[in-house]
């Protein structure tokens, strides 16, 4: 007997869809968009959950779930390292493993004919068409995000982070040089009060203060527009 209190109190035909929907929503929430680098993996897991609950699936749905785990593992890795994914992954995620596609595959996985699901291909075609229409409807708020737009952009971002990591040492060296110069001036008889004159009461940032974010920051925020509308 399943010991879970929350799900065991519900009929299995309600609890199972709730678990599958939670997995699909988690994939969207991880990268904060409808289709992204993690939705392939979570969609495949949701289909596997359906197979475990149903006890048996046809050939097409079984292959769909297994291939989705392999492709999704690559997408999950790219998400963790914020890496670039190529056009092949984007097309597969967009047309085959979107949350809507996984949902429709689960919904139509029941009837089989000679061991295969006759509604499998129509379900994917309907999901692909719906994704195209959704993208046009939500433009310019694109509900699809796959990380860096190109491999060159990814390499540039990595290079920029490396350069930023070397800045603190140079800043420390400059601060040390400044302290040495100030000490020499003090030993020569210059007073601290005289050295502070002419600053017009300017505020001095404490050590380690973070610079203010630029107005054109590329940060995506807590949730993009599409997820907020959901």
C-alpha positions as CSV (number, residue, x, y, z in Angstrom):
1,X,0.0,0.0,0.0
2,X,1.3,3.4,-0.9
3,X,1.9,5.3,2.4
4,X,1.6,8.9,1.0
5,X,-1.2,10.7,2.7
6,X,-1.9,13.5,0.2
7,X,-2.0,11.4,-3.0
8,X,-3.3,8.2,-1.4
9,X,-6.4,10.1,-0.3
10,X,-7.3,10.7,-4.0
11,X,-8.4,8.2,-6.6
12,X,-5.5,7.0,-8.7
13,X,-7.1,8.5,-11.9
14,X,-6.8,11.9,-10.2
15,X,-3.6,11.5,-8.4
16,X,-1.6,10.3,-11.4
17,X,-2.5,13.2,-13.6
18,X,-1.7,15.6,-10.8
19,X,1.8,14.1,-10.4
20,X,2.4,14.3,-14.2
21,X,1.2,17.9,-14.4
22,X,3.5,18.8,-11.5
23,X,6.4,17.3,-13.3
24,X,5.6,19.2,-16.5
25,X,5.2,22.5,-14.6
26,X,8.4,22.0,-12.7
27,X,10.3,21.7,-16.1
28,X,8.8,25.0,-17.2
29,X,9.6,26.7,-13.9
30,X,13.3,25.6,-13.9
31,X,14.2,27.7,-17.0
32,X,11.2,30.0,-16.5
33,X,9.6,29.5,-19.9
34,X,7.2,27.2,-21.7
35,X,9.7,25.3,-23.8
36,X,13.4,25.2,-22.6
37,X,16.4,23.0,-22.0
38,X,14.7,21.2,-19.1
39,X,11.2,20.5,-20.4
40,X,12.4,17.6,-22.6
41,X,13.6,15.7,-19.6
42,X,10.6,16.4,-17.4
43,X,8.3,15.6,-20.2
44,X,9.9,12.2,-20.7
45,X,9.7,11.5,-16.9
46,X,6.0,12.4,-17.0
47,X,5.4,9.9,-19.8
48,X,7.4,7.2,-17.8
49,X,5.1,7.9,-14.8
50,X,2.1,7.3,-17.1
51,X,3.7,4.0,-18.2
52,X,4.2,2.9,-14.6
53,X,0.7,3.7,-13.6
54,X,-0.9,2.2,-16.7
55,X,1.3,-0.9,-16.5
56,X,1.8,-1.0,-20.2
57,X,2.3,1.3,-23.2
58,X,2.7,0.8,-26.9
59,X,5.9,0.8,-28.9
60,X,5.8,4.5,-30.0
61,X,5.1,5.9,-26.5
62,X,7.8,3.6,-25.1
63,X,10.4,4.9,-27.6
64,X,9.2,8.4,-27.1
65,X,9.8,8.2,-23.3
66,X,13.2,6.5,-23.6
67,X,14.6,8.8,-26.3
68,X,13.3,11.8,-24.3
69,X,15.4,10.8,-21.3
70,X,18.5,10.7,-23.4
71,X,17.9,14.0,-25.2
72,X,16.6,15.5,-22.0
73,X,19.7,14.5,-20.0
74,X,21.7,16.6,-22.5
75,X,19.4,19.5,-22.1
76,X,19.5,19.3,-18.3
77,X,23.3,19.3,-18.4
78,X,23.2,22.4,-20.7
79,X,20.8,24.0,-18.2
80,X,23.1,23.3,-15.2
81,X,26.2,24.8,-17.0
82,X,24.1,27.4,-18.8
83,X,25.5,26.0,-22.1
84,X,24.6,26.4,-25.7
85,X,22.2,23.9,-27.3
86,X,22.2,23.5,-31.1
87,X,19.4,23.8,-33.6
88,X,18.7,20.0,-33.5
89,X,17.9,20.1,-29.8
90,X,15.7,23.2,-30.2
91,X,13.7,21.6,-33.0
92,X,13.1,18.4,-31.0
93,X,12.2,20.4,-27.9
94,X,9.9,22.7,-29.8
95,X,7.9,20.2,-31.9
96,X,8.3,16.8,-30.1
97,X,8.9,17.3,-26.4
98,X,7.1,20.4,-25.4
99,X,5.0,20.2,-22.3
100,X,1.8,20.2,-24.5
101,X,3.3,17.4,-26.7
102,X,4.0,15.3,-23.6
103,X,0.6,16.0,-22.2
104,X,-1.2,15.0,-25.5
105,X,1.0,11.8,-25.8
106,X,-0.1,10.8,-22.3
107,X,-3.7,11.6,-23.1
108,X,-3.8,9.5,-26.3
109,X,-1.5,6.7,-25.1
110,X,-4.4,4.3,-24.2
111,X,-5.7,2.9,-27.5
112,X,-3.2,0.6,-29.4
113,X,-3.5,-1.1,-32.8
114,X,-1.0,-3.9,-33.4
115,X,1.1,-2.7,-30.5
116,X,1.3,0.9,-31.6
117,X,-0.7,4.0,-30.7
118,X,-2.6,5.3,-33.8
119,X,-3.2,8.7,-32.1
120,X,0.5,9.3,-31.3
121,X,1.5,11.1,-34.5
122,X,-1.7,13.2,-34.6
123,X,-1.0,14.2,-31.0
124,X,2.5,15.4,-31.9
125,X,1.2,17.2,-35.0
126,X,-1.4,19.0,-33.0
127,X,1.1,20.0,-30.3
128,X,3.5,21.3,-33.0
129,X,0.8,23.4,-34.6
130,X,-0.3,24.8,-31.3
131,X,3.3,25.8,-30.4
132,X,3.7,27.7,-33.6
133,X,0.4,29.5,-33.0
134,X,1.3,30.2,-29.4
135,X,4.6,31.7,-30.4
136,X,3.0,34.0,-32.9
137,X,0.3,35.0,-30.4
138,X,2.7,35.9,-27.6
139,X,5.3,37.7,-29.8
140,X,7.4,39.6,-28.9
141,X,7.2,37.9,-25.5
142,X,8.8,34.7,-26.7
143,X,7.7,31.7,-24.5
144,X,10.8,29.7,-25.6
145,X,14.3,29.9,-24.1
146,X,17.3,27.7,-24.9
147,X,20.1,29.6,-23.2
148,X,22.8,31.4,-25.2
149,X,21.7,32.2,-28.8
150,X,24.9,30.9,-30.3
151,X,28.1,29.1,-29.4
152,X,30.1,32.3,-29.9
153,X,27.8,34.1,-27.5
154,X,28.3,31.3,-24.9
155,X,32.1,31.5,-25.3
156,X,32.0,35.3,-25.0
157,X,30.0,35.1,-21.8
158,X,32.5,32.6,-20.3
159,X,35.3,34.9,-21.3
160,X,33.6,37.9,-19.7
161,X,33.2,35.9,-16.5
162,X,36.8,35.0,-16.5
163,X,37.9,38.6,-16.9
164,X,35.5,39.7,-14.2
165,X,37.1,37.1,-11.9
166,X,40.5,38.7,-12.4
167,X,39.4,42.2,-11.6
168,X,39.4,41.9,-7.8
169,X,43.1,41.3,-7.7
170,X,43.8,44.3,-9.9
171,X,41.5,46.4,-7.8
172,X,43.3,45.2,-4.7
173,X,46.6,46.2,-6.2
174,X,45.3,49.6,-7.1
175,X,44.0,50.1,-3.6
176,X,47.3,49.1,-2.1
177,X,49.1,51.6,-4.4
178,X,46.6,54.2,-3.2
179,X,47.2,53.4,0.4
180,X,51.0,53.6,-0.1
181,X,50.7,57.0,-1.7
182,X,48.4,58.3,1.1
183,X,50.8,57.1,3.7
184,X,53.7,58.9,2.0
185,X,51.7,62.1,1.9
186,X,50.9,61.8,5.6
187,X,54.5,61.2,6.5
188,X,55.5,64.3,4.6
189,X,53.3,66.4,6.8
190,X,50.0,66.5,4.8
191,X,47.0,66.4,7.1
192,X,44.0,64.0,6.6
193,X,41.6,66.9,6.7
194,X,43.4,68.7,3.8
195,X,43.4,65.5,1.8
196,X,39.6,65.2,2.1
197,X,38.9,68.8,1.0
198,X,37.4,69.3,-2.5
199,X,35.4,66.1,-2.5
200,X,32.1,68.0,-2.1
201,X,30.9,65.6,0.6
202,X,30.7,62.7,-2.0
203,X,29.6,59.4,-0.5
204,X,32.2,56.7,-0.2
205,X,31.1,53.2,-1.0
206,X,32.0,50.6,1.6
207,X,34.5,48.0,0.6
208,X,33.0,45.3,-1.6
209,X,30.0,47.3,-2.6
210,X,28.2,46.0,-5.7
211,X,27.7,48.4,-8.6
212,X,24.2,49.3,-9.5
213,X,22.6,47.2,-12.2
214,X,22.5,48.8,-15.6
215,X,19.2,49.8,-17.0
216,X,19.7,47.6,-20.0
217,X,20.6,44.5,-18.0
218,X,20.1,41.2,-19.8
219,X,18.8,39.5,-16.7
220,X,15.5,37.7,-17.3
221,X,14.0,38.6,-14.0
222,X,12.2,36.3,-11.6
223,X,9.7,35.1,-14.2
224,X,9.3,36.1,-17.8
225,X,6.0,37.6,-19.1
226,X,4.7,34.3,-20.3
227,X,5.1,32.5,-17.0
228,X,3.5,35.5,-15.1
229,X,0.5,35.2,-17.5
230,X,0.2,31.5,-16.7
